[in-house]
Amino acid sequence: MKYGLPDAVMARHRAGQVDYRLARQNVLHGYRAGTVSQLSICDAQAELTRNAVHCGVGTDDVCPVCNEPELRNVTYLFGPRLPSGGRCMTNLAEMQRYARAKANYTAYVVEVCVACRWNHLVRSYEI
């Protein structure tokens, strides 16, 4: 369950995944080199932080900025008949319900540190 969903759900959708690890590494490299400030990368909005606390899935990783074990993955779903800002997935059953629908949805997984407010898009995929 590394990216917000159990592997069984994600396995059906691996072909359409976009992974943002290289972009993440680039941002972190700039931070560690001193060319990017912590304020510019630790800027999660209050709603994103709240969703991370209440709906996010904990990870085994520590935050790459503050080294606290507060890193969580939050999954947002976009598609037909959903709000323009997407819908935060609150549980597995809800995500599976959308996965069974005939419509095409795109899921975006954002990693968020609730300690320092680091946030970065981790991956996106079609369901």
NORJOBEL-V99329 format. One record per run of one state. SS is the DSSP state (~ for helix, > for strand, _ for the rest). FROM is the first residue (numbers start at 1). TO is the last residue. If there is no record, write none. Layout:
ss = [SS:SS]
from = [FROM:FROM]
to = [TO:TO]
//
This chain:
ss = [_:~:_:~:_:>:_:~:_:~:_:~:_:>:_:>:_:>:_:~:_:>:_:>:_]
from = [1:7:12:14:17:18:20:21:34:38:42:46:56:57:59:71:80:87:89:92:101:105:114:119:127]
to = [6:11:13:16:17:19:20:33:37:41:45:55:56:58:70:79:86:88:91:100:104:113:118:126:127]
//
